[in-house]
Amino acid sequence: MHIQPIFAIPEIHELYRLIRTYPLATLIGSADHGLEANLLPVELDETGVRARLLGHVAKKHPVATFPASSEVVVVFQSPNAYISPRWYVNGQRSGRVAPSWNYIAVEVRGQISFIDDPQWIISHLESLTEAQESGRSDPWTLKEAAPEFVEGASKNLLGFEIVISKVSGKRFLSQQRTEADRRSVAQNLTRSNSASAQELASLIRDVS
């Protein structure tokens, strides 16, 4: 991922926080028929010597054909939105404006390996579910599902782990513009009916 210094996210703890915040990842690797890209929820595990991403797919999924220990790329992305040149207050005076798109992205590279173990799958699903349900007033747990359903699913799923060798991030939130321009961009995004645009406005204010 091309990252200019002004947009780089150097802090590893911030990169990991973003991974946890936006866990639906695009996993890219080489399958039997060529490059394969899929959206998959993953969890970050920092308990070992090296941080890992943990996930699962159906045993007949194309990801299951990735060669063991092959390198994969995993991309995480925040809410994003188109930025109109009309929103740049100072830019209107200079004429130095162009359409843009604001977003945050994190890229992870590492080697993938697979885990064919029903108990591992159940533990992983419990952890993945807990991470998403923990903030709810009435959180659902895997124990509420029929035991025979969970057992059957665990036998049809294949776990995977990606040992992280490199992680980098890009925060492209109009930092190159003036403070007045950024305030205007955030205000205009707030007026949008898009929940993604409104969340992006908060992200822009955080870096202003």
LUMSELO-507640 format. One line per field, with one value per residue: z, y, x of N, C-alpha, C, CB in turn. Coordinates in steps of 0.05 Angstrom, whole numbers, always signed. Glycine has a CB too. Layout:
# residues N
n_Z <- c(Z_...)
n_Y <- c(Y_...)
n_X <- c(X_...)
ca_Z <- c(Z_...)
ca_Y <- c(Y_...)
ca_X <- c(X_...)
c_Z <- c(Z_...)
c_Y <- c(Y_...)
c_X <- c(X_...)
cb_Z <- c(Z_...)
cb_Y <- c(Y_...)
cb_X <- c(X_...)
END
This chain:
# residues 208
n_Z <- c(+0_-19_+18_+37_+79_+110_+116_+142_+193_+246_+297_+328_+365_+353_+301_+311_+343_+305_+272_+306_+311_+260_+238_+194_+141_+79_+50_+14_-31_-63_-99_-125_-177_-187_-165_-107_-74_-14_+30_+99_+168_+220_+278_+322_+353_+404_+440_+434_+416_+368_+337_+312_+261_+265_+235_+197_+148_+103_+90_+36_+13_-30_-5_+27_-7_-11_-12_+43_+89_+51_+29_+47_+37_+78_+84_+120_+129_+143_+152_+94_+46_-9_-25_-38_-80_-72_-19_+4_+36_+37_-8_-49_-59_-78_-120_-123_-123_-122_-134_-81_-37_+27_+79_+124_+125_+138_+127_+127_+125_+119_+135_+119_+153_+165_+207_+225_+266_+306_+359_+365_+327_+351_+398_+374_+347_+391_+414_+373_+368_+419_+419_+386_+408_+459_+474_+474_+503_+513_+504_+456_+459_+437_+463_+464_+417_+384_+408_+373_+324_+327_+334_+285_+249_+265_+246_+193_+181_+170_+205_+204_+211_+210_+214_+232_+194_+175_+184_+165_+160_+136_+142_+111_+113_+96_+116_+91_+77_+98_+166_+166_+119_+132_+174_+147_+111_+147_+169_+124_+112_+156_+145_+110_+90_+96_+140_+141_+120_+161_+205_+186_+187_+242_+249_+219_+249_+294_+279_+269)
n_Y <- c(-24_+43_+95_+160_+200_+239_+216_+169_+118_+108_+83_+22_+3_+33_+16_-37_-28_-7_-52_-84_-52_-51_-106_-136_-162_-157_-211_-232_-276_-330_-377_-442_-429_-379_-310_-295_-261_-245_-225_-229_-241_-230_-243_-210_-234_-226_-255_-290_-300_-272_-229_-251_-262_-291_-335_-364_-410_-444_-513_-523_-476_-428_-404_-443_-471_-444_-448_-478_-437_-398_-329_-279_-223_-177_-133_-80_-35_+29_+65_+103_+158_+199_+261_+325_+377_+426_+432_+452_+506_+545_+526_+540_+593_+591_+556_+509_+453_+387_+329_+281_+224_+201_+161_+107_+58_-6_-49_-116_-163_-231_-301_-355_-408_-470_-497_-555_-570_-584_-567_-523_-490_-481_-454_-409_-387_-373_-333_-296_-282_-262_-215_-181_-179_-160_-106_-101_-95_-142_-190_-241_-310_-364_-410_-409_-429_-489_-547_-591_-566_-530_-567_-594_-552_-539_-582_-575_-530_-495_-474_-416_-385_-326_-308_-248_-210_-160_-97_-41_+26_+74_+138_+174_+232_+284_+312_+343_+389_+456_+475_+500_+480_+425_+426_+444_+401_+360_+380_+380_+326_+308_+324_+287_+231_+183_+135_+118_+163_+200_+177_+179_+235_+243_+217_+250_+297_+280_+280_+332)
n_X <- c(+17_+12_+38_+43_+85_+56_+6_+14_+7_+42_+42_+41_+3_-41_-52_-66_-111_-146_-153_-182_-227_-248_-261_-277_-245_-208_-183_-128_-98_-61_-95_-115_-132_-111_-103_-141_-192_-226_-279_-275_-289_-243_-201_-156_-99_-55_-27_+16_+86_+90_+43_-21_-70_-134_-181_-236_-261_-306_-294_-294_-283_-250_-206_-186_-153_-107_-36_-2_+34_+42_+48_+2_-42_-76_-129_-157_-211_-237_-302_-319_-318_-338_-307_-326_-299_-323_-330_-284_-264_-221_-197_-231_-217_-165_-168_-142_-162_-192_-232_-238_-227_-241_-213_-193_-143_-114_-60_-41_+12_+31_+44_+2_-31_-66_-119_-147_-189_-242_-252_-218_-242_-293_-277_-254_-298_-330_-298_-295_-349_-360_-329_-357_-408_-402_-412_-467_-533_-560_-525_-512_-491_-449_-465_-519_-537_-561_-531_-519_-520_-477_-435_-437_-426_-374_-345_-348_-320_-258_-203_-159_-95_-56_+7_+33_+77_+86_+58_+20_-7_-55_-80_-123_-148_-158_-115_-78_-102_-125_-143_-193_-215_-219_-255_-300_-308_-320_-368_-402_-403_-430_-482_-500_-541_-518_-494_-441_-414_-425_-399_-347_-340_-332_-283_-250_-253_-226_-172_-163)
ca_Z <- c(+0_-21_+40_+40_+108_+123_+120_+155_+220_+255_+323_+326_+382_+338_+279_+322_+351_+281_+264_+324_+306_+233_+235_+168_+126_+52_+50_-14_-33_-88_-98_-148_-203_-188_-142_-95_-53_+0_+55_+121_+194_+233_+304_+327_+376_+411_+463_+428_+410_+346_+334_+291_+254_+265_+221_+189_+123_+98_+79_+6_+5_-45_+13_+37_-26_-9_-2_+71_+92_+30_+38_+41_+44_+91_+85_+137_+120_+158_+135_+74_+31_-30_-15_-60_-79_-63_+11_+12_+39_+27_-35_-69_-65_-93_-144_-122_-112_-138_-118_-65_-22_+53_+91_+139_+117_+150_+111_+142_+109_+135_+124_+128_+159_+170_+231_+222_+294_+314_+385_+359_+313_+371_+415_+357_+342_+416_+418_+352_+375_+443_+413_+373_+425_+486_+480_+472_+528_+516_+485_+448_+461_+421_+479_+459_+393_+388_+408_+349_+302_+331_+329_+256_+237_+272_+230_+165_+179_+172_+217_+194_+226_+195_+231_+221_+189_+170_+186_+159_+159_+123_+151_+90_+124_+88_+133_+74_+74_+121_+187_+158_+99_+145_+189_+127_+101_+168_+171_+101_+115_+177_+133_+92_+101_+99_+166_+136_+118_+187_+221_+175_+198_+269_+245_+210_+272_+313_+271_+263)
ca_Y <- c(+0_+67_+113_+184_+204_+255_+200_+144_+112_+94_+70_-5_-1_+45_-3_-60_-18_-4_-79_-93_-36_-57_-133_-149_-158_-169_-230_-236_-296_-345_-402_-460_-417_-353_-293_-297_-240_-250_-211_-249_-230_-242_-232_-206_-248_-216_-269_-305_-285_-254_-226_-267_-259_-316_-334_-390_-412_-471_-530_-522_-448_-424_-397_-469_-482_-429_-465_-472_-420_-377_-302_-267_-194_-173_-104_-71_-8_+44_+78_+121_+174_+218_+289_+345_+401_+449_+434_+464_+535_+559_+516_+555_+618_+585_+540_+484_+433_+364_+310_+263_+203_+199_+133_+96_+30_-20_-72_-136_-185_-253_-328_-368_-437_-479_-512_-572_-579_-574_-553_-497_-475_-472_-433_-385_-375_-361_-309_-277_-273_-245_-189_-165_-178_-151_-80_-101_-98_-170_-204_-269_-326_-389_-431_-408_-445_-517_-561_-607_-547_-520_-589_-599_-530_-540_-602_-566_-506_-498_-450_-407_-364_-311_-296_-221_-203_-132_-83_-12_+38_+100_+154_+195_+247_+312_+326_+362_+414_+474_+468_+509_+461_+400_+431_+445_+374_+345_+391_+371_+297_+304_+329_+265_+210_+159_+130_+117_+191_+213_+166_+191_+262_+241_+210_+275_+316_+269_+287_+361)
ca_X <- c(+0_+28_+32_+60_+90_+35_-17_+22_+0_+65_+39_+31_-21_-63_-58_-81_-137_-162_-160_-204_-250_-259_-251_-283_-221_-205_-160_-119_-77_-60_-110_-109_-139_-99_-108_-168_-197_-251_-285_-278_-284_-220_-195_-128_-89_-29_-17_+41_+111_+84_+15_-33_-98_-147_-206_-246_-275_-317_-273_-294_-278_-225_-183_-175_-134_-81_-14_+6_+58_+44_+43_-24_-46_-102_-134_-179_-218_-257_-322_-306_-337_-329_-304_-330_-282_-339_-329_-259_-268_-197_-191_-247_-203_-141_-174_-126_-180_-199_-248_-222_-241_-228_-215_-170_-138_-92_-52_-25_+23_+40_+41_-23_-31_-93_-124_-170_-194_-268_-251_-206_-263_-313_-265_-251_-325_-338_-283_-303_-376_-359_-317_-378_-432_-396_-423_-496_-547_-567_-507_-516_-467_-451_-478_-548_-543_-564_-505_-514_-514_-449_-417_-437_-412_-346_-333_-348_-304_-229_-192_-133_-81_-36_+28_+38_+105_+88_+32_+23_-33_-58_-103_-127_-171_-155_-95_-62_-118_-125_-162_-219_-225_-226_-280_-322_-312_-334_-395_-417_-408_-451_-508_-506_-559_-502_-481_-413_-404_-426_-377_-323_-338_-320_-255_-236_-251_-206_-145_-162)
c_Z <- c(+0_+1_+41_+70_+122_+131_+135_+184_+232_+281_+320_+342_+368_+314_+289_+332_+327_+270_+280_+318_+280_+226_+210_+148_+97_+52_+21_-14_-59_-84_-122_-175_-206_-163_-133_-74_-41_+24_+77_+147_+207_+261_+307_+353_+381_+433_+459_+425_+388_+343_+310_+285_+253_+251_+214_+163_+121_+85_+49_-4_-10_-27_+24_+18_-27_+1_+26_+71_+70_+41_+29_+49_+56_+94_+102_+130_+137_+140_+117_+59_+11_-17_-38_-58_-69_-33_+21_+12_+28_-1_-56_-77_-83_-119_-144_-109_-132_-121_-103_-51_+5_+65_+109_+130_+132_+133_+127_+121_+127_+122_+136_+133_+167_+194_+228_+249_+303_+340_+381_+346_+333_+389_+399_+353_+368_+420_+398_+358_+399_+437_+401_+390_+451_+493_+479_+500_+534_+497_+481_+451_+445_+436_+475_+434_+400_+387_+383_+324_+303_+325_+299_+241_+241_+255_+201_+160_+183_+183_+202_+212_+207_+214_+218_+218_+184_+172_+182_+157_+146_+133_+131_+96_+119_+106_+117_+70_+99_+141_+179_+137_+112_+161_+170_+116_+122_+170_+148_+102_+135_+166_+116_+106_+106_+126_+163_+135_+145_+206_+212_+185_+225_+267_+237_+233_+292_+305_+266_+286)
c_Y <- c(+25_+87_+136_+190_+219_+238_+174_+142_+96_+77_+43_-10_+11_+27_-26_-52_-16_-32_-89_-78_-43_-86_-148_-142_-169_-185_-237_-256_-311_-372_-419_-446_-389_-337_-295_-275_-245_-233_-231_-235_-244_-229_-230_-219_-239_-232_-284_-287_-264_-253_-241_-257_-287_-314_-362_-388_-440_-487_-530_-494_-446_-418_-422_-481_-466_-448_-457_-457_-400_-350_-292_-237_-191_-143_-99_-42_+4_+53_+98_+137_+192_+246_+308_+368_+426_+453_+447_+494_+550_+550_+531_+581_+613_+570_+513_+462_+410_+345_+291_+242_+200_+171_+128_+67_+19_-45_-90_-156_-206_-280_-341_-398_-445_-498_-528_-585_-568_-559_-525_-479_-464_-450_-407_-371_-361_-334_-288_-265_-254_-217_-170_-161_-164_-124_-78_-105_-126_-187_-233_-285_-352_-411_-431_-423_-474_-531_-577_-590_-538_-542_-595_-577_-532_-561_-595_-541_-512_-472_-442_-387_-352_-298_-270_-216_-173_-120_-53_+0_+66_+113_+177_+211_+277_+327_+347_+389_+431_+465_+476_+490_+435_+404_+431_+417_+358_+354_+380_+341_+291_+307_+305_+245_+184_+157_+129_+145_+205_+202_+177_+219_+262_+234_+234_+294_+306_+276_+317_+375)
c_X <- c(+18_+19_+52_+63_+68_+11_-11_+12_+23_+62_+26_+5_-45_-71_-74_-108_-156_-170_-183_-230_-264_-250_-259_-261_-224_-180_-153_-96_-79_-73_-102_-112_-126_-105_-137_-170_-225_-254_-290_-273_-261_-217_-165_-120_-60_-16_+9_+65_+106_+53_+4_-61_-110_-174_-215_-260_-288_-294_-272_-290_-252_-201_-170_-155_-108_-59_-7_+32_+61_+37_+16_-23_-74_-106_-159_-185_-240_-280_-308_-327_-323_-328_-306_-311_-297_-337_-303_-262_-245_-191_-207_-233_-179_-146_-158_-142_-185_-216_-229_-240_-226_-233_-191_-167_-113_-86_-34_-14_+33_+36_+17_-18_-59_-95_-149_-176_-221_-268_-238_-227_-283_-302_-262_-277_-335_-324_-291_-331_-375_-348_-338_-402_-427_-408_-453_-509_-555_-550_-514_-490_-471_-465_-508_-556_-546_-537_-498_-508_-485_-429_-415_-421_-382_-331_-331_-331_-275_-218_-166_-121_-60_-17_+37_+68_+108_+60_+37_-5_-32_-83_-105_-152_-168_-135_-79_-76_-115_-145_-190_-232_-234_-252_-304_-328_-328_-363_-413_-422_-429_-479_-517_-525_-543_-489_-451_-401_-404_-404_-350_-318_-325_-291_-239_-233_-229_-178_-142_-148)
cb_Z <- c(+24_-49_+67_+25_+112_+106_+93_+154_+223_+260_+342_+335_+409_+328_+265_+346_+365_+259_+266_+353_+306_+212_+258_+157_+139_+30_+66_-27_-9_-97_-97_-147_-206_-213_-149_-84_-65_+7_+51_+118_+212_+216_+327_+327_+374_+419_+472_+404_+402_+319_+331_+299_+227_+295_+196_+211_+98_+79_+90_-4_+30_-65_+36_+42_-54_+10_-20_+86_+94_+7_+28_+55_+19_+119_+56_+168_+91_+172_+152_+55_+51_-54_+0_-60_-107_-72_+22_-6_+69_+45_-37_-57_-39_-77_-169_-107_-103_-149_-137_-43_-38_+72_+68_+170_+87_+180_+85_+163_+91_+162_+130_+107_+181_+145_+256_+199_+313_+316_+406_+340_+292_+388_+425_+330_+333_+440_+415_+324_+380_+464_+393_+346_+430_+490_+460_+453_+529_+511_+495_+420_+490_+414_+509_+458_+371_+368_+432_+343_+303_+360_+344_+245_+247_+301_+233_+156_+200_+144_+246_+165_+252_+176_+236_+238_+165_+142_+214_+133_+186_+92_+181_+62_+153_+90_+144_+48_+68_+112_+213_+146_+78_+164_+204_+104_+95_+195_+171_+75_+123_+200_+117_+83_+83_+77_+179_+110_+98_+200_+221_+144_+198_+286_+225_+186_+286_+314_+245_+258)
cb_Y <- c(+0_+81_+97_+209_+219_+278_+193_+141_+97_+114_+88_-25_+12_+73_-12_-73_+9_+11_-98_-90_-7_-37_-150_-139_-170_-146_-256_-209_-315_-349_-397_-484_-414_-338_-264_-325_-211_-280_-191_-272_-232_-239_-249_-175_-279_-187_-289_-322_-304_-263_-196_-296_-244_-326_-317_-401_-407_-470_-558_-533_-429_-403_-380_-488_-482_-404_-462_-499_-437_-384_-283_-282_-176_-188_-93_-73_-9_+69_+92_+105_+192_+218_+293_+355_+406_+446_+406_+455_+542_+553_+487_+562_+632_+570_+555_+489_+446_+349_+294_+279_+176_+220_+112_+98_+28_-29_-63_-150_-174_-253_-345_-364_-445_-493_-494_-593_-571_-598_-569_-500_-492_-496_-442_-393_-396_-380_-315_-291_-296_-259_-192_-178_-206_-149_-60_-123_-80_-174_-202_-272_-333_-398_-427_-379_-441_-530_-579_-625_-523_-510_-614_-600_-503_-546_-629_-562_-485_-504_-454_-396_-375_-290_-315_-199_-219_-126_-88_-7_+40_+96_+164_+181_+241_+327_+305_+349_+407_+503_+482_+538_+455_+391_+458_+464_+360_+349_+421_+378_+283_+324_+354_+250_+205_+159_+104_+102_+207_+208_+135_+190_+275_+220_+187_+288_+318_+239_+271_+373)
cb_X <- c(-19_+25_+33_+48_+116_+27_-30_+52_-28_+87_+22_+52_-17_-56_-32_-65_-135_-147_-135_-196_-243_-250_-259_-312_-197_-204_-166_-110_-78_-31_-141_-127_-169_-108_-101_-173_-195_-254_-309_-258_-309_-194_-207_-121_-91_-30_-38_+37_+134_+97_+8_-33_-102_-151_-204_-265_-257_-342_-276_-321_-278_-229_-193_-198_-146_-84_+10_+10_+83_+24_+65_-47_-42_-104_-138_-172_-227_-245_-343_-288_-354_-347_-277_-359_-271_-367_-332_-235_-273_-173_-197_-274_-194_-121_-168_-99_-206_-173_-267_-206_-243_-238_-217_-174_-135_-98_-37_-41_+46_+26_+66_-45_-10_-104_-125_-166_-171_-287_-235_-181_-276_-322_-238_-238_-344_-332_-253_-304_-394_-341_-294_-386_-443_-366_-413_-505_-572_-598_-478_-528_-460_-423_-471_-557_-521_-584_-503_-538_-534_-445_-427_-465_-423_-342_-348_-376_-313_-216_-186_-136_-67_-50_+52_+25_+116_+100_+18_+40_-45_-59_-99_-128_-175_-182_-75_-55_-147_-130_-154_-218_-203_-204_-279_-314_-285_-320_-395_-403_-382_-446_-507_-481_-582_-480_-492_-407_-422_-454_-377_-323_-365_-335_-252_-252_-278_-209_-138_-190)
END
